[in-house]
């Protein structure tokens, strides 16, 4: 199977999420608003699902891999809703004048606004290529790279002097850390593509997505356009936004599944099929 070390890569991502978000999320669970809990829980479940999928397929447990594939169909709409919930939480705090979110809210908004459609696109492509192991695996692992920049940026803030936050005046350092982490994720994706340009095409697409994300975060954070977007989103009916996001996730799973009929949801077919 392709990417034999993918299990260890996902383990690394899980550890990165635990370490990067410990001071910002895991150690403050009672203080965090429920919108961020929805995003944190669904994103964490997605990484655990990827962990199980990579382990099961490399261990030859195809039925377990198929079950995990079916579980991803159910989880995806909640991932979509969780991202919109996180965006709404950002917009709400920004609109209320929270000092931290006034500084970094636009960055969060741009990142989330790109991550959501990118995630749905990559997952939809993974479903469409589920009978082709290499592209299926590439698109699924590409979703993990979308989740890399957020925790790694927090690691940079905690450990790298140029990005450390010592006071209110340093909040903007988190934006620089996110740009650096996103560029690194794009570089990793590009390297994976260069190893096998034909089979690893999904990673070329991921590299482009992440490069655009880094560019927009760097150039538009603090712009009047993003300011207006955040204020408008904060004023929009939250329940309606959540429902639209959930339906977008459902549509992605439905269209991806139906793209090749009732195939296996795991990206695998038996040797004699």
N, C-alpha and C positions, 0 to 999 in steps of 0.2 A: 504493500500500500504506500501511497505518497506521503512524504513528510514524516518519516519514522520518529523524529525527535519532537513532534508536535505536542505530545503529552507533557513533556518536560517544559516546553515553552508555555503551555497553559498553566502548569503548576507555578512557574515563575510569575505569570501575570496575576494569579490568585494571591501569591505572597506579596506582590507589589501593591495590590489593592488593599490588603490588610495593613501593610506598613504605611503606605502613602496616606490612607484615609484615617489612620488611627487617631491622630490628634484633632482631625477636622470632623470626624463622623463617628467612628466606632466607640470612642471614649466619651461621646456626648450624646448618646442615643436618646436620652430623655429630653434633651434640649432641642433636638432637630425637628422641624415641622414635618407633618405627615406627607406632604408632597415630595420631600426629599427621601423619606422612607420608602415610598413607592418606587422611586427610581433606584435607590440603593438596593432594595430587596430584589427587584426584577433583574437588574444588571448582574448582581451577584449570582442569582440562580442561573443566568445565561452562561456565566463563566464555569459554574459547576457542571452544567449540562455539556459544555464543550469538553471539559475534563473527562467526563464519563464517556462521551462519544469517542474521543481519541484513544482512551485506554481500552475500551471494549473492542474497537475495530482492530487495533494492533494486537490484541490478545486473541483474535479470531472469534470473538463472541458476537456474531452478526445479529442474532435475534435481539440481544440486549441493545445493540446499536440501533436497530430498527425501532425499538420501544422509545429510546431517547429521541430519535428523529420525530416520532409522533408527538412526543412531549413538547418538542420545539414548536410544533404547530399551535399548540394551546398557549404557550408562553409568549409568543411573538406579539400578539395584540396588547398584552400587559407591558411588554418592553416599550412599545410605542406610546402607550398611555403614561408610563412612568417618565419617559423623556419629556413629554408635554407637561406633566405635573412639575417636574424640576424646572422647566422653563417658566411656568406660571409662578412658582415660588420665587424665582429670581426676579421676575417682573414686578411681583407684589412688593418685595423688599426694596427694590429700586424705586418704585413709585412712592413708597413711604419715606424715602430719604435715608435709608440705612447707609451709614458711612462706608462700610465695606462694599456693599452692593452698588453704591453709586460709583465706586472706583472700578470694580471688576465685573459688575453685572452685564455690561455690553459684551464683554469677552465671553461670559457664560452663555449669553443669548446666541451669539454667532456660532459658537462651538456646537450648542445643542441643535440649532436650526439646520446645521449641516449634518450632524451625526444622525439625526432621525431619518431623513430620506436616504442617507447613505446606508444605514443599517438595513432598512427595508429593501433597498435595491440589492444589496449583497445577499441577503437571506433569500429574496425572491429568485436570484440567479442560482443560488445553491440548490433550491428546490427544482428549478428547471434543468439543472445538470446532475440530478441525483443518481442517474444511471451511469455517470462518467466520474469515476473516483477522483481524478486529478483536479478538474475544475470545481467539483463539488467541495472537496476538501479545501481548496484555495479560497473559495468564497466564504465558507464557514469560518476558517481561520482569519480571514480578512476582517470579520466582525470583531475578533479579539483585538486586532490592531486599532480599531476605532476606540476601544476602551483603554488603550495603553496610555495615552497622553495625560489623562486626568490624574491618575495616581502617581505617575512618574513626575509630573510637574510639582506635585506636593512634596515628593522626595527632594527635588531640586531646591524648593523653598526651605526645606528643613536642613539641608546639608551643604549646598553650594553657596558660598558667600555672595556672589553677584545677584542671587535671587532671594536671599533671606529677607524676611519681613521683621523689622525691629520696631516699627511704629506705623502710625496711620499714613505717613508720607511714603512708606514703602509698599503699600498695597498694590501699586502698579507692577511691582516685581513679579507678581503671580501671572500677569499677562505675558511678560517676557518668558517666564518658565513654561507656560502652556505652549507658546510659539516654539520654543526650543524642543520640548517634548514631542510636539506634533511633527516637526521637521525630522526628528530622529525616527519616529514611527514611519514616516514616508520613506526615509533612507533604508530602513529595514525591509520594507515592502519592495522597494526597487531592487535591493540585493537579491531577494528571493525570486523576483522575476528574472533577473539577469542570469541566474543559475540555469534556468530552463525557460526560454522566452515563449515557447509554444505551450507547454503544459501549465506554466505558472502565470498565465495571462491575468487571472484575477488579481494578482498582487500588483500588476502594472496599473490596473484601475484603482486599487486602493492607494497606491502611491500618488496618483493624480488627485484623488479626493482629498487626501491629507495635505498635499501641497497647497491646494486651493484653500483649505481650511486655515492653514497657517498664515497664508497671505492675507486672507480676509480678517482674521483675528488681529493681525499686526497693523492693518491699515484702517480698519473700520471701528475698532474699539474706541468709544468716546465720540463717535460721529453723530450728527443730528438725525440721520436716518435711523440708526439703531435706537437712539433715545426715543424717537417717536414710535418706533415699533414696540419697544418695551412698555411704554405708557399705554399704547393701544391694546396690547395683549393683556395688561393688568386690568383694563376696564372691560374686556370681553367676558361673556358668561363662561365661567370655568368649566361647568358641567358639559356645555356644548363642545368646548375645545377638547375635553377629555374623551367625549363620545366620538368625535371626528378622528382623533388619534387611534382609538381602539378599532374603529371601523377600517382605518387605513391598514392596521396590522392584520385584520381579518381578510381584507381584500388581497393583501400581499400573499398570505398563505393560500387562499383559494386560487388565485390566478397562477401562482407558482406550482401548486399541486396539479391543477388541471392542464398545465402547459404540455405535459406528455402523458396525460391520462392517469390512470390509477397505478402508477409505478410505485416502487419502494420509496419511502420517505427518508431513506438513509444514504442515498447516493451509491447504493450497491445493487448489483444483480448477481444472481448465482451464475456460476461458470457455464452452465448448460442452458441458460435462458437466451 
